[in-house]
Amino acid sequence: MLVLGADAPDHEEPGEEGASTAEERKRDRSHIAVGDIRALTVFLQKSPSRDHARVGLLWPAESMNLAAANALLKILEEPPARTHLVLVTRSLERLPATIRSRCRLLRLLRPSAEDARAWVQAQQVERPDLALAQVGQAPLAAAQLPPAYWLARERLLPGLAAPAGGRREGRLLDVADAVELPHLVHLLQTWCLDLLAARHAIVPRYHPDRAEEIRRCAAKAAPEGLNALLRQLGHSRRLLEHPLNPRLAAEELLLAYMSVFDRG
């Protein structure tokens, strides 16, 4: 089996001369490029030993760029004998229609809340309910939340919840250097979604342990400002793999958050 994408296994031998770091290899795999599809084609065309089939796994499939998707079409239209292609995605709509139309769709159902909590708890995750809430009740993602995420949450949320004024501005901008940008974007998104929910008297979904602070902030936030910030955060999330200046990007997002209350 050949796996392509960010979740591909690492085949590089440790200590190999000229070997890249684990972070560099992961970054290189974050997008499936046309060269990866060419390597997949070569792999699938080899005769399998002992009559076993060959399997190509693209995970996540939506990380293919346009050139890679076009190259994959040729394999899907005329697959070699005894081969299977498995495309895994959480965002089916991000796959080109030409790819979707040539695949058999199999939807995997989300586990029940009870099963998800039991499994996460079995992974010895502290506060499993809160961990599940952070990632929309996805158990695998909840179990994989790194310590850096929880530290970022501990540092960022008090500043987001603080009353408007110089004290909050200073605290939030100090966080720009202390929190990794992907964690900051995720926490800001989920916090703003909870603020919008609170304006409609809906219990916070992502940060239930901060319900009172969210209710207080929501009363002072401008809904149109929150919606504009969520659009900005969605754009920022798509650019996380690009060589941004993390400090400047974080400051821009935090200043945008503060402006939501200027309009409120």
C-alpha positions in Angstrom: 0.0 0.0 0.0 1.2 3.5 -0.8 -0.1 6.4 1.3 -0.1 10.0 0.1 -0.9 13.1 2.1 -0.2 14.6 5.5 -1.0 11.4 7.2 1.4 9.3 5.1 3.9 7.2 7.2 7.5 8.3 7.4 9.7 6.0 5.5 13.0 7.9 5.9 15.5 6.1 8.0 16.7 8.0 11.1 20.2 9.2 10.9 20.3 9.1 7.1 22.7 11.6 5.7 20.9 14.7 4.5 17.7 13.6 6.2 15.2 16.3 6.7 13.5 17.0 10.0 10.2 15.5 10.9 8.6 19.0 10.7 10.0 19.5 7.2 8.8 16.1 6.0 5.3 16.7 7.3 5.2 20.1 5.6 6.3 18.6 2.3 3.4 16.1 2.6 0.8 18.7 3.5 -0.3 18.9 -0.2 -0.6 16.1 -2.7 1.3 17.3 -5.8 1.4 16.0 -9.3 4.7 14.3 -8.6 3.0 12.3 -5.9 0.4 11.1 -8.3 3.1 10.1 -10.8 4.8 8.0 -8.0 1.4 6.5 -7.3 1.0 5.6 -11.0 4.3 3.8 -11.1 3.5 1.9 -7.8 0.1 0.7 -9.1 1.6 -0.4 -12.4 4.0 -2.8 -10.7 2.8 -6.4 -10.7 1.7 -7.4 -7.1 3.5 -10.3 -5.6 1.6 -13.4 -4.4 -1.6 -12.3 -6.3 -2.1 -9.5 -3.7 -3.8 -6.3 -4.9 -2.1 -2.9 -4.7 -3.8 -0.1 -2.8 -3.3 3.7 -3.0 -4.5 5.7 -0.1 -4.9 9.5 -0.4 -5.4 11.1 3.0 -6.7 13.8 3.1 -7.8 13.7 -0.5 -8.8 17.4 -0.6 -5.1 18.4 -0.2 -4.6 17.5 -3.9 -3.8 20.5 -6.0 -5.4 20.9 -9.5 -2.6 19.4 -11.4 -2.6 16.3 -9.1 -6.4 15.9 -9.4 -6.1 16.0 -13.2 -3.3 13.4 -13.1 -5.4 11.2 -10.8 -8.3 11.3 -13.3 -6.2 9.2 -15.8 -5.8 6.5 -13.2 -9.5 6.6 -12.2 -10.6 6.3 -15.8 -8.3 3.4 -16.6 -7.1 1.7 -13.4 -4.5 -1.0 -13.6 -5.7 -4.5 -12.9 -5.9 -5.6 -9.2 -5.6 -2.1 -7.8 -7.7 -0.1 -5.4 -7.7 3.6 -4.8 -9.1 4.9 -1.5 -9.7 8.7 -1.1 -10.4 9.8 2.5 -11.8 13.3 3.0 -13.7 15.3 5.6 -14.7 17.9 3.0 -16.3 16.1 0.1 -17.3 19.4 -1.5 -13.6 20.4 -1.8 -12.9 17.4 -4.2 -13.4 18.3 -7.9 -16.7 17.0 -9.3 -14.8 15.0 -11.9 -13.1 13.1 -9.1 -16.2 12.6 -7.1 -18.2 11.3 -10.1 -15.7 8.5 -10.7 -15.6 7.2 -7.1 -18.0 5.1 -5.0 -19.1 7.1 -2.0 -19.0 5.5 1.4 -20.0 7.8 4.3 -18.7 6.8 7.8 -21.2 7.7 10.6 -20.1 9.6 13.6 -20.0 7.6 16.8 -22.6 8.3 19.5 -21.7 10.8 22.2 -21.5 8.0 24.8 -19.2 5.9 22.6 -17.0 8.9 21.8 -16.7 9.8 25.4 -15.9 6.3 26.5 -13.2 5.9 23.9 -11.6 9.3 24.6 -11.6 8.5 28.3 -10.0 5.1 27.6 -7.1 7.1 25.9 -6.5 8.7 29.4 -7.4 12.1 28.2 -8.1 14.5 31.0 -11.6 16.2 30.9 -12.8 14.1 27.9 -16.0 16.1 27.6 -14.2 19.3 27.2 -11.6 17.8 24.8 -14.5 16.5 22.6 -16.1 20.0 22.7 -13.0 21.6 21.4 -13.1 19.6 18.1 -16.8 19.3 17.5 -17.2 15.9 19.2 -14.6 14.1 17.0 -13.0 11.5 19.2 -9.8 10.9 17.3 -9.1 14.7 17.1 -9.9 15.0 20.8 -7.4 12.4 21.7 -4.7 14.0 19.6 -5.0 17.5 21.0 -1.4 18.4 21.9 -0.3 20.0 25.2 0.6 23.1 23.2 -3.1 23.5 22.4 -4.3 23.4 26.0 -1.5 25.8 27.0 -2.6 28.2 24.2 -6.2 27.9 25.4 -5.2 28.7 28.9 -3.3 31.8 27.8 -5.7 33.1 25.2 -9.2 32.7 26.6 -8.8 34.9 29.6 -7.8 37.8 27.3 -10.7 37.2 25.0 -13.1 37.3 28.0 -11.5 40.3 29.7 -13.5 43.6 29.7 -12.7 46.0 26.9 -9.9 48.5 27.5 -6.2 48.8 27.6 -5.7 45.9 29.9 -7.2 43.4 27.5 -5.5 44.9 24.5 -2.1 44.5 26.2 -2.8 41.0 27.3 -4.0 39.8 24.0 -1.1 41.3 22.0 1.3 39.6 24.4 -0.3 36.3 23.5 0.6 36.8 19.8 4.2 35.6 20.5 3.2 32.9 23.0 0.6 31.0 21.0 1.1 29.0 17.8 -0.9 30.5 15.0 -2.9 27.4 14.1 -4.1 27.1 17.7 -4.9 30.8 17.9 -7.0 30.6 14.7 -8.9 27.6 15.9 -9.6 29.0 19.4 -10.7 32.4 17.9 -13.0 30.6 15.5 -14.7 28.5 18.2 -14.9 31.4 20.6 -16.6 33.6 18.1 -19.0 30.8 17.2 -19.9 30.4 20.8 -20.4 34.2 21.1 -22.9 34.2 18.2 -24.7 31.2 19.7 -25.0 33.0 23.1 -26.7 36.0 21.4 -29.5 33.5 20.6 -29.5 32.0 24.1 -27.8 28.8 22.9 -25.5 27.0 25.2 -21.8 27.3 24.1 -20.8 24.3 22.1 -17.0 24.6 22.1 -16.2 26.2 25.4 -19.0 25.2 27.9 -16.7 25.8 30.8 -16.6 29.5 29.9 -20.3 29.9 29.5 -20.7 32.9 31.8 -17.8 34.8 30.3 -19.1 34.0 26.8 -22.6 35.3 27.7 -21.1 38.5 29.1 -18.9 39.1 26.0 -21.7 38.3 23.6 -23.9 41.0 25.0 -21.3 43.6 24.0 -20.2 42.2 20.7 -21.5 43.4 17.3 -23.0 40.4 15.4 -21.9 41.9 12.0 -18.4 42.3 13.4 -18.4 38.6 14.6 -19.5 37.4 11.2 -16.8 39.5 9.4 -14.1 38.1 11.8 -15.3 34.5 11.1 -14.9 35.1 7.4 -11.4 36.5 8.0 -10.5 33.5 10.2 -11.7 31.1 7.5 -9.4 32.8 5.0 -6.5 32.7 7.5 -7.1 29.0 8.1 -6.6 28.3 4.4 -3.3 30.2 4.5 -1.7 28.4 7.5 0.5 26.3 5.3 1.9 29.4 3.6 5.0 31.2 4.9 3.2 33.8 6.9 4.8 36.0 9.5 3.0 34.4 12.5 3.4 37.4 14.8 1.9 39.8 12.3 -0.9 37.4 11.4 -1.8 36.8 15.0 -1.8 40.6 15.8 -4.0 41.3 12.9 -6.6 38.7 14.0 -6.5 39.8 17.6 -7.0 43.5 16.7 -9.9 42.4 14.5 -11.4 40.7 17.5 -11.1 43.8 19.6 -12.8 45.9 16.9 -15.9 43.6 17.2 -16.5 45.3 20.6 -15.8 48.8 19.3 -18.8 48.3 17.0 -20.9 46.7 19.7 
